[in-house]
Amino acid sequence: MKGFKIKLISFLTALFVLIGTGLQTSEVNATVNTTNYKSSYSTKATKSYTVYITNTGGKYHKKGCRYLKKSSIAIKKSSAVSQGYTACKICKP
């Protein structure tokens, strides 16, 4: 019985070491992923890209949005915003 207890304690110690190492690795990965996400988000937010407006609406859209069936006019996002257009809640450009 004594040998079993020693093996069990050794096993549990090794398990805790592995679990502790795994947690540290996931914390590092979470930090890296968060940093990358913020960088790509801020780049997209400052970059002007093409969106589409219609002849009659007050929203701007992504290419292929269902609201662009009748008309579609390409425009830079910064121009659309400065002209008072707001983002479509369906395609979320």
N, CA, C and O atoms as a GROMACS GRO file, in nm:
protein
  372
    1MET      N    1   0.082  -0.119   0.000
    1MET     CA    2   0.000   0.000   0.000
    1MET      C    3   0.086   0.126   0.000
    1MET      O    4   0.048   0.226  -0.060
    2LYS      N    5   0.202   0.122   0.066
    2LYS     CA    6   0.291   0.237   0.073
    2LYS      C    7   0.342   0.273  -0.067
    2LYS      O    8   0.350   0.391  -0.102
    3GLY      N    9   0.377   0.172  -0.145
    3GLY     CA   10   0.427   0.197  -0.281
    3GLY      C   11   0.321   0.261  -0.368
    3GLY      O   12   0.353   0.347  -0.451
    4PHE      N   13   0.196   0.221  -0.351
    4PHE     CA   14   0.086   0.278  -0.427
    4PHE      C   15   0.069   0.426  -0.395
    4PHE      O   16   0.047   0.507  -0.486
    5LYS      N   17   0.078   0.462  -0.267
    5LYS     CA   18   0.064   0.603  -0.227
    5LYS      C   19   0.174   0.688  -0.286
    5LYS      O   20   0.149   0.801  -0.329
    6ILE      N   21   0.295   0.637  -0.288
    6ILE     CA   22   0.408   0.712  -0.344
    6ILE      C   23   0.388   0.732  -0.494
    6ILE      O   24   0.413   0.841  -0.546
    7LYS      N   25   0.343   0.627  -0.563
    7LYS     CA   26   0.318   0.639  -0.707
    7LYS      C   27   0.204   0.737  -0.734
    7LYS      O   28   0.210   0.816  -0.828
    8LEU      N   29   0.100   0.731  -0.651
    8LEU     CA   30  -0.013   0.822  -0.668
    8LEU      C   31   0.031   0.967  -0.647
    8LEU      O   32  -0.007   1.055  -0.724
    9ILE      N   33   0.110   0.992  -0.544
    9ILE     CA   34   0.159   1.127  -0.517
    9ILE      C   35   0.248   1.175  -0.632
    9ILE      O   36   0.239   1.290  -0.674
   10SER      N   37   0.334   1.088  -0.682
   10SER     CA   38   0.420   1.124  -0.795
   10SER      C   39   0.337   1.155  -0.919
   10SER      O   40   0.364   1.252  -0.990
   11PHE      N   41   0.236   1.073  -0.943
   11PHE     CA   42   0.148   1.095  -1.059
   11PHE      C   43   0.075   1.229  -1.047
   11PHE      O   44   0.071   1.306  -1.143
   12LEU      N   45   0.018   1.256  -0.930
   12LEU     CA   46  -0.055   1.381  -0.910
   12LEU      C   47   0.036   1.502  -0.921
   12LEU      O   48  -0.004   1.606  -0.974
   13THR      N   49   0.158   1.491  -0.871
   13THR     CA   50   0.254   1.600  -0.883
   13THR      C   51   0.286   1.628  -1.029
   13THR      O   52   0.286   1.743  -1.073
   14ALA      N   53   0.312   1.521  -1.104
   14ALA     CA   54   0.341   1.537  -1.247
   14ALA      C   55   0.221   1.597  -1.320
   14ALA      O   56   0.238   1.682  -1.407
   15LEU      N   57   0.100   1.554  -1.284
   15LEU     CA   58  -0.021   1.606  -1.346
   15LEU      C   59  -0.037   1.755  -1.319
   15LEU      O   60  -0.069   1.831  -1.410
   16PHE      N   61  -0.014   1.797  -1.195
   16PHE     CA   62  -0.025   1.938  -1.161
   16PHE      C   63   0.080   2.022  -1.235
   16PHE      O   64   0.052   2.135  -1.274
   17VAL      N   65   0.198   1.968  -1.253
   17VAL     CA   66   0.302   2.038  -1.327
   17VAL      C   67   0.258   2.056  -1.472
   17VAL      O   68   0.272   2.164  -1.528
   18LEU      N   69   0.204   1.949  -1.531
   18LEU     CA   70   0.158   1.958  -1.670
   18LEU      C   71   0.042   2.055  -1.684
   18LEU      O   72   0.038   2.133  -1.780
   19ILE      N   73  -0.052   2.052  -1.592
   19ILE     CA   74  -0.166   2.143  -1.597
   19ILE      C   75  -0.118   2.286  -1.581
   19ILE      O   76  -0.164   2.375  -1.653
   20GLY      N   77  -0.028   2.309  -1.488
   20GLY     CA   78   0.025   2.444  -1.467
   20GLY      C   79   0.096   2.496  -1.590
   20GLY      O   80   0.081   2.613  -1.626
   21THR      N   81   0.174   2.411  -1.657
   21THR     CA   82   0.242   2.450  -1.780
   21THR      C   83   0.143   2.482  -1.889
   21THR      O   84   0.161   2.580  -1.963
   22GLY      N   85   0.038   2.402  -1.900
   22GLY     CA   86  -0.065   2.426  -2.001
   22GLY      C   87  -0.135   2.559  -1.981
   22GLY      O   88  -0.164   2.629  -2.078
   23LEU      N   89  -0.162   2.594  -1.856
   23LEU     CA   90  -0.229   2.721  -1.829
   23LEU      C   91  -0.141   2.839  -1.867
   23LEU      O   92  -0.189   2.938  -1.922
   24GLN      N   93  -0.013   2.829  -1.838
   24GLN     CA   94   0.077   2.938  -1.874
   24GLN      C   95   0.083   2.954  -2.025
   24GLN      O   96   0.084   3.066  -2.075
   25THR      N   97   0.088   2.843  -2.099
   25THR     CA   98   0.094   2.850  -2.244
   25THR      C   99  -0.033   2.913  -2.300
   25THR      O  100  -0.025   2.996  -2.390
   26SER      N  101  -0.150   2.875  -2.249
   26SER     CA  102  -0.274   2.931  -2.299
   26SER      C  103  -0.284   3.080  -2.266
   26SER      O  104  -0.340   3.156  -2.344
   27GLU      N  105  -0.231   3.121  -2.152
   27GLU     CA  106  -0.233   3.263  -2.117
   27GLU      C  107  -0.147   3.341  -2.215
   27GLU      O  108  -0.185   3.451  -2.257
   28VAL      N  109  -0.032   3.287  -2.252
   28VAL     CA  110   0.055   3.354  -2.349
   28VAL      C  111  -0.014   3.361  -2.484
   28VAL      O  112  -0.012   3.466  -2.548
   29ASN      N  113  -0.076   3.251  -2.529
   29ASN     CA  114  -0.145   3.251  -2.657
   29ASN      C  115  -0.261   3.350  -2.658
   29ASN      O  116  -0.284   3.417  -2.759
   30ALA      N  117  -0.334   3.360  -2.548
   30ALA     CA  118  -0.445   3.455  -2.541
   30ALA      C  119  -0.395   3.598  -2.554
   30ALA      O  120  -0.458   3.680  -2.620
   31THR      N  121  -0.282   3.628  -2.493
   31THR     CA  122  -0.225   3.762  -2.502
   31THR      C  123  -0.183   3.792  -2.646
   31THR      O  124  -0.210   3.901  -2.696
   32VAL      N  125  -0.119   3.697  -2.711
   32VAL     CA  126  -0.075   3.716  -2.850
   32VAL      C  127  -0.196   3.735  -2.940
   32VAL      O  128  -0.196   3.825  -3.024
   33ASN      N  129  -0.300   3.651  -2.926
   33ASN     CA  130  -0.418   3.662  -3.011
   33ASN      C  131  -0.490   3.794  -2.988
   33ASN      O  132  -0.538   3.854  -3.085
   34THR      N  133  -0.499   3.840  -2.866
   34THR     CA  134  -0.564   3.967  -2.838
   34THR      C  135  -0.487   4.082  -2.902
   34THR      O  136  -0.547   4.173  -2.958
   35THR      N  137  -0.356   4.078  -2.894
   35THR     CA  138  -0.274   4.182  -2.954
   35THR      C  139  -0.292   4.184  -3.105
   35THR      O  140  -0.309   4.291  -3.163
   36ASN      N  141  -0.290   4.068  -3.169
   36ASN     CA  142  -0.309   4.061  -3.314
   36ASN      C  143  -0.447   4.111  -3.353
   36ASN      O  144  -0.460   4.182  -3.453
   37TYR      N  145  -0.549   4.075  -3.278
   37TYR     CA  146  -0.685   4.117  -3.308
   37TYR      C  147  -0.696   4.269  -3.302
   37TYR      O  148  -0.753   4.331  -3.391
   38LYS      N  149  -0.642   4.328  -3.198
   38LYS     CA  150  -0.650   4.473  -3.184
   38LYS      C  151  -0.577   4.542  -3.298
   38LYS      O  152  -0.624   4.643  -3.350
   39SER      N  153  -0.463   4.489  -3.338
   39SER     CA  154  -0.387   4.550  -3.447
   39SER      C  155  -0.465   4.545  -3.577
   39SER      O  156  -0.473   4.646  -3.647
   40SER      N  157  -0.524   4.429  -3.610
   40SER     CA  158  -0.597   4.419  -3.735
   40SER      C  159  -0.725   4.503  -3.731
   40SER      O  160  -0.766   4.557  -3.833
   41TYR      N  161  -0.787   4.514  -3.614
   41TYR     CA  162  -0.908   4.594  -3.602
   41TYR      C  163  -0.876   4.742  -3.624
   41TYR      O  164  -0.947   4.810  -3.698
   42SER      N  165  -0.770   4.792  -3.562
   42SER     CA  166  -0.739   4.933  -3.576
   42SER      C  167  -0.695   4.966  -3.718
   42SER      O  168  -0.719   5.076  -3.766
   43THR      N  169  -0.630   4.872  -3.786
   43THR     CA  170  -0.591   4.894  -3.925
   43THR      C  171  -0.715   4.905  -4.012
   43THR      O  172  -0.724   4.994  -4.097
   44LYS      N  173  -0.812   4.816  -3.991
   44LYS     CA  174  -0.934   4.819  -4.070
   44LYS      C  175  -1.015   4.945  -4.042
   44LYS      O  176  -1.077   5.000  -4.133
   45ALA      N  177  -1.015   4.991  -3.917
   45ALA     CA  178  -1.094   5.108  -3.880
   45ALA      C  179  -1.040   5.235  -3.946
   45ALA      O  180  -1.118   5.324  -3.979
   46THR      N  181  -0.909   5.245  -3.965
   46THR     CA  182  -0.852   5.366  -4.022
   46THR      C  183  -0.840   5.358  -4.174
   46THR      O  184  -0.821   5.461  -4.239
   47LYS      N  185  -0.850   5.240  -4.231
   47LYS     CA  186  -0.833   5.221  -4.374
   47LYS      C  187  -0.966   5.248  -4.446
   47LYS      O  188  -1.069   5.195  -4.404
   48SER      N  189  -0.964   5.327  -4.551
   48SER     CA  190  -1.085   5.353  -4.628
   48SER      C  191  -1.096   5.247  -4.737
   48SER      O  192  -1.002   5.227  -4.814
   49TYR      N  193  -1.208   5.180  -4.744
   49TYR     CA  194  -1.229   5.076  -4.843
   49TYR      C  195  -1.361   5.102  -4.914
   49TYR      O  196  -1.438   5.188  -4.873
   50THR      N  197  -1.388   5.027  -5.020
   50THR     CA  198  -1.506   5.049  -5.101
   50THR      C  199  -1.629   4.987  -5.037
   50THR      O  200  -1.627   4.871  -4.995
   51VAL      N  201  -1.735   5.065  -5.031
   51VAL     CA  202  -1.867   5.019  -4.989
   51VAL      C  203  -1.964   5.057  -5.099
   51VAL      O  204  -1.925   5.120  -5.198
   52TYR      N  205  -2.088   5.021  -5.083
   52TYR     CA  206  -2.186   5.047  -5.188
   52TYR      C  207  -2.308   5.114  -5.130
   52TYR      O  208  -2.355   5.078  -5.021
   53ILE      N  209  -2.359   5.213  -5.204
   53ILE     CA  210  -2.481   5.282  -5.164
   53ILE      C  211  -2.585   5.262  -5.274
   53ILE      O  212  -2.553   5.216  -5.384
   54THR      N  213  -2.709   5.295  -5.244
   54THR     CA  214  -2.817   5.284  -5.342
   54THR      C  215  -2.863   5.424  -5.383
   54THR      O  216  -2.822   5.524  -5.324
   55ASN      N  217  -2.948   5.430  -5.484
   55ASN     CA  218  -3.001   5.558  -5.529
   55ASN      C  219  -3.094   5.622  -5.426
   55ASN      O  220  -3.106   5.744  -5.422
   56THR      N  221  -3.159   5.541  -5.345
   56THR     CA  222  -3.262   5.595  -5.257
   56THR      C  223  -3.236   5.580  -5.108
   56THR      O  224  -3.300   5.649  -5.028
   57GLY      N  225  -3.146   5.493  -5.067
   57GLY     CA  226  -3.129   5.463  -4.924
   57GLY      C  227  -3.029   5.553  -4.854
   57GLY      O  228  -2.960   5.634  -4.916
   58GLY      N  229  -3.022   5.539  -4.723
   58GLY     CA  230  -2.930   5.615  -4.641
   58GLY      C  231  -2.824   5.528  -4.574
   58GLY      O  232  -2.757   5.572  -4.480
   59LYS      N  233  -2.809   5.404  -4.623
   59LYS     CA  234  -2.713   5.310  -4.565
   59LYS      C  235  -2.605   5.276  -4.667
   59LYS      O  236  -2.628   5.286  -4.788
   60TYR      N  237  -2.488   5.234  -4.618
   60TYR     CA  238  -2.386   5.179  -4.707
   60TYR      C  239  -2.372   5.031  -4.678
   60TYR      O  240  -2.397   4.986  -4.566
   61HIS      N  241  -2.331   4.954  -4.781
   61HIS     CA  242  -2.337   4.809  -4.777
   61HIS      C  243  -2.209   4.745  -4.828
   61HIS      O  244  -2.127   4.809  -4.894
   62LYS      N  245  -2.193   4.614  -4.795
   62LYS     CA  246  -2.089   4.531  -4.856
   62LYS      C  247  -2.139   4.485  -4.992
   62LYS      O  248  -2.259   4.478  -5.016
   63LYS      N  249  -2.045   4.455  -5.080
   63LYS     CA  250  -2.081   4.400  -5.210
   63LYS      C  251  -2.156   4.268  -5.186
   63LYS      O  252  -2.112   4.185  -5.107
   64GLY      N  253  -2.268   4.251  -5.256
   64GLY     CA  254  -2.345   4.128  -5.241
   64GLY      C  255  -2.459   4.137  -5.141
   64GLY      O  256  -2.535   4.042  -5.127
   65CYS      N  257  -2.472   4.248  -5.071
   65CYS     CA  258  -2.582   4.263  -4.974
   65CYS      C  259  -2.715   4.256  -5.048
   65CYS      O  260  -2.727   4.304  -5.161
   66ARG      N  261  -2.815   4.196  -4.985
   66ARG     CA  262  -2.945   4.178  -5.050
   66ARG      C  263  -3.015   4.310  -5.081
   66ARG      O  264  -3.105   4.312  -5.165
   67TYR      N  265  -2.977   4.418  -5.016
   67TYR     CA  266  -3.038   4.548  -5.042
   67TYR      C  267  -2.980   4.619  -5.164
   67TYR      O  268  -3.022   4.730  -5.198
   68LEU      N  269  -2.884   4.558  -5.230
   68LEU     CA  270  -2.823   4.620  -5.348
   68LEU      C  271  -2.879   4.564  -5.479
   68LEU      O  272  -2.816   4.581  -5.584
   69LYS      N  273  -2.993   4.499  -5.475
   69LYS     CA  274  -3.048   4.435  -5.596
   69LYS      C  275  -3.090   4.535  -5.703
   69LYS      O  276  -3.070   4.508  -5.821
   70LYS      N  277  -3.149   4.648  -5.665
   70LYS     CA  278  -3.199   4.744  -5.764
   70LYS      C  279  -3.093   4.843  -5.810
   70LYS      O  280  -3.089   4.879  -5.927
   71SER      N  281  -3.008   4.887  -5.719
   71SER     CA  282  -2.901   4.981  -5.757
   71SER      C  283  -2.780   4.959  -5.667
   71SER      O  284  -2.792   4.914  -5.554
   72SER      N  285  -2.663   4.992  -5.721
   72SER     CA  286  -2.539   4.973  -5.648
   72SER      C  287  -2.436   5.073  -5.698
   72SER      O  288  -2.395   5.068  -5.814
   73ILE      N  289  -2.396   5.164  -5.611
   73ILE     CA  290  -2.299   5.267  -5.648
   73ILE      C  291  -2.177   5.252  -5.557
   73ILE      O  292  -2.190   5.264  -5.435
   74ALA      N  293  -2.060   5.227  -5.615
   74ALA     CA  294  -1.936   5.211  -5.538
   74ALA      C  295  -1.890   5.347  -5.486
   74ALA      O  296  -1.894   5.447  -5.558
   75ILE      N  297  -1.846   5.349  -5.360
   75ILE     CA  298  -1.798   5.472  -5.298
   75ILE      C  299  -1.702   5.432  -5.185
   75ILE      O  300  -1.716   5.325  -5.127
   76LYS      N  301  -1.607   5.517  -5.154
   76LYS     CA  302  -1.518   5.492  -5.041
   76LYS      C  303  -1.596   5.508  -4.912
   76LYS      O  304  -1.683   5.594  -4.901
   77LYS      N  305  -1.565   5.424  -4.814
   77LYS     CA  306  -1.638   5.428  -4.687
   77LYS      C  307  -1.627   5.565  -4.622
   77LYS      O  308  -1.726   5.616  -4.569
   78SER      N  309  -1.510   5.624  -4.625
   78SER     CA  310  -1.493   5.756  -4.562
   78SER      C  311  -1.583   5.860  -4.628
   78SER      O  312  -1.636   5.948  -4.560
   79SER      N  313  -1.601   5.852  -4.759
   79SER     CA  314  -1.691   5.945  -4.829
   79SER      C  315  -1.836   5.921  -4.791
   79SER      O  316  -1.913   6.015  -4.771
   80ALA      N  317  -1.873   5.793  -4.782
   80ALA     CA  318  -2.010   5.759  -4.745
   80ALA      C  319  -2.043   5.813  -4.606
   80ALA      O  320  -2.150   5.870  -4.585
   81VAL      N  321  -1.952   5.794  -4.513
   81VAL     CA  322  -1.974   5.842  -4.376
   81VAL      C  323  -1.982   5.994  -4.373
   81VAL      O  324  -2.068   6.050  -4.306
   82SER      N  325  -1.893   6.060  -4.446
   82SER     CA  326  -1.894   6.206  -4.446
   82SER      C  327  -2.020   6.264  -4.512
   82SER      O  328  -2.060   6.377  -4.484
   83GLN      N  329  -2.083   6.184  -4.600
   83GLN     CA  330  -2.207   6.227  -4.663
   83GLN      C  331  -2.331   6.190  -4.581
   83GLN      O  332  -2.443   6.217  -4.623
   84GLY      N  333  -2.311   6.130  -4.465
   84GLY     CA  334  -2.421   6.102  -4.375
   84GLY      C  335  -2.478   5.960  -4.384
   84GLY      O  336  -2.575   5.929  -4.315
   85TYR      N  337  -2.419   5.875  -4.467
   85TYR     CA  338  -2.465   5.736  -4.474
   85TYR      C  339  -2.421   5.661  -4.349
   85TYR      O  340  -2.317   5.691  -4.290
   86THR      N  341  -2.501   5.563  -4.308
   86THR     CA  342  -2.467   5.479  -4.194
   86THR      C  343  -2.459   5.334  -4.240
   86THR      O  344  -2.508   5.300  -4.348
   87ALA      N  345  -2.397   5.249  -4.159
   87ALA     CA  346  -2.375   5.110  -4.196
   87ALA      C  347  -2.506   5.031  -4.195
   87ALA      O  348  -2.593   5.052  -4.111
   88CYS      N  349  -2.517   4.941  -4.290
   88CYS     CA  350  -2.630   4.848  -4.297
   88CYS      C  351  -2.620   4.749  -4.180
   88CYS      O  352  -2.512   4.698  -4.152
   89LYS      N  353  -2.731   4.723  -4.114
   89LYS     CA  354  -2.730   4.631  -4.001
   89LYS      C  355  -2.736   4.485  -4.045
   89LYS      O  356  -2.715   4.394  -3.964
   90ILE      N  357  -2.764   4.461  -4.172
   90ILE     CA  358  -2.771   4.324  -4.224
   90ILE      C  359  -2.632   4.275  -4.265
   90ILE      O  360  -2.587   4.171  -4.216
   91CYS      N  361  -2.563   4.348  -4.352
   91CYS     CA  362  -2.433   4.302  -4.402
   91CYS      C  363  -2.316   4.351  -4.317
   91CYS      O  364  -2.206   4.297  -4.328
   92LYS      N  365  -2.337   4.450  -4.234
   92LYS     CA  366  -2.236   4.503  -4.141
   92LYS      C  367  -2.100   4.528  -4.206
   92LYS      O  368  -2.002   4.461  -4.175
   93PRO      N  369  -2.096   4.626  -4.297
   93PRO     CA  370  -1.968   4.655  -4.367
   93PRO      C  371  -1.863   4.717  -4.276
   93PRO      O  372  -1.752   4.746  -4.322
   0.00000   0.00000   0.00000
